[in-house]
């Protein structure tokens, strides 16, 4: 009885395998197991590094023909593509998103120039849709009269000529209109890609959230400027925007940039670079260190916004000491104590110095801890580049401070903060865990030919 059951089970299993093989041969010239293998690797090869893992002459099935199979098959294996309409659609959406991220980067730089030239308070009103600039002498005089009513003119720029006013007005006007142009540049391609069906629901929701945050950024900017148009508490205080609102404005810009850049990477590089399980394990170790380091980088950037908001860079223009001492005596003068970390010039600058030093030490530690790991060469290169950028950023910060914050160095320092954040984002994206579809195809150790090709 038992033997008959075993025989029946074997026959039944062989019959199922035979039927499966027959259906595969009828439906396609490629066996099912090879189709799964090629699907996983086609996704990997669509990334920046994928083509390097292939031996010469290896045939790649057309991704366009496999797009439906890939999108379904990879979701089962843990990989969900953001763009499933083929490599051409991936490339178009990726270029658009990288372009949008670069535009936001330029907005941050232009905003830094606007702040450092004290141009941000030159326009005393705001309209969501924008408006034409003054085109006649009468219109310029009208705008100048509005500015003369502001606290900044009365306490800082009293006696300014119309020509000097035109310069700061054009700076602020360019900053505002550049932001509105970004909105148009983002919305039009977004609508086109939605109509073409290139964008999945998940990607569409993410981009809609980023677009809404970008629209809100204009409101945050005016909310910030409005604080600088109010009369200061005492006659001895120069009018300036609220450090809290400036930090909110800059942090929001950093969040929008990070979201766009990360999403662009996910579109063009759905799989991280990997050629062996050993490299995947090494990348996991790097990831455990990179996440807390990225957090320190982000906090340091936000603390820089409070330095800008309090004009703290124009105090204690010495390094490494702050004046004649290492720690000023007035760092806890404000009550409650927590206010000192956001409003006290001495404390804000000391806090930023400590955080910047911590960032540099953390990135040095990241480089030291990963230098002997068996990891992908791209990851090693990224860690080294991040270390070099961190050293350059600290050098720029010190140079800006001791030079009493010139516009050129101050702008470069702000751009450096975003560049360092960009490298950390790229590093974190590169050390992600691959999908199960790709993991199943990887050898334990990278082949010699793969190492030489890289």
SULPE-V510478 format. One record per backbone hydrogen bond with DSSP energy under -0.5 kcal/mol. CO is the residue of the C=O (numbers start at 1). NH is the residue of the N-H. Records with the same first field share a line. If there is no record, write none. Layout:
CO->NH + NH
//
This chain:
1->5
2->6
3->7
4->8
5->9
6->10
7->11
8->12
9->13
10->14
11->15
12->16
13->17
14->18
15->19
16->20
17->21
18->22
19->23
20->24
21->25
22->26
23->27
24->28
29->31
31->35
32->36
33->37
34->38
35->39
36->40
37->41
38->42
39->43
40->44
41->45
42->46
43->46
44->47 + 50
49->52
50->53
51->54
55->58
59->61
62->66
63->67
64->67
66->70
67->71
68->72
69->73
70->74
71->75
72->76
73->77
74->79
75->78
77->436 + 437
78->80
79->81
82->200
86->90
87->91
88->92
89->93
90->94
91->95
92->96
93->97
94->98
95->99
96->100
97->101
98->102
99->103
100->104
101->105
102->106
103->107
104->108
105->109
106->110
107->111
108->112
109->113
110->114
111->115
112->116
113->117
114->119 + 120
115->118
119->122
122->124
127->130
136->140
137->141
138->142
139->143
140->144
141->145
142->146
143->147
144->148
145->149
146->149
147->150
150->154
151->155
152->156 + 157
157->160
161->165
162->166
163->167
164->168
165->169
166->170
167->171
168->172
169->173
170->174
171->175
172->176
173->177
174->178
175->179
176->180
177->181
178->182
179->183
180->184
181->185
182->186
183->187
184->188
185->189
186->190
187->191
188->192
189->193
190->194
191->195
192->196
193->197 + 198 + 199
194->197
200->204
201->205
202->206
203->207
204->208
205->209
206->210
207->211
208->212
209->213
210->214
211->215
212->216
213->217
214->218
215->218 + 219
216->220
217->221
218->222
219->223
220->224
221->225
222->226
223->227
224->227 + 228
225->228 + 229
226->229
227->230
234->237
242->246
243->247
244->248
245->249
246->250
247->251
248->252
249->253
250->254
251->255
252->256
253->257
254->258
255->259
256->260
257->261
258->262
259->263
260->264
261->265
262->266
263->267
264->268
265->269
275->443
276->280
277->281
278->282
279->283
280->284
281->285
282->286
283->287
284->288
285->289
286->289 + 290
287->291
288->292
289->293
290->294
291->295
292->296
293->297
294->298
295->299
296->300
297->301
298->302
299->303
300->304
301->305
302->305 + 306
303->307
304->308
305->309
306->310
307->312 + 313
308->311
311->314
312->315
316->318
321->323
322->325
325->322
328->331
330->333
336->339
337->340
338->341
339->342 + 343 + 344
340->344
343->345
344->348
345->349
346->350
347->351
348->352
349->353
350->354
351->355
352->356
353->357
354->358
355->359
356->360
357->361
358->362
359->363
360->364
361->365
362->366
363->367
364->368
365->369
366->370
367->371
370->373
373->375
376->379 + 380
377->381
378->382
379->383
380->384
381->385
382->386
383->387
384->388
385->389
386->390
387->391
388->392
389->393
390->394
391->395
392->396
393->397
394->398
395->399
396->400
397->401
398->402
399->403
400->405
401->404
406->410
407->411
408->412
409->413
410->414
411->415
412->416
413->417
414->418
415->419
416->420
417->421
418->422
419->423
420->424
421->425
422->426
423->427
424->428
425->429
426->430
427->431
429->432
435->439
436->440
438->441 + 442
439->442
443->277
444->278
447->451
448->452
449->453
450->454
//
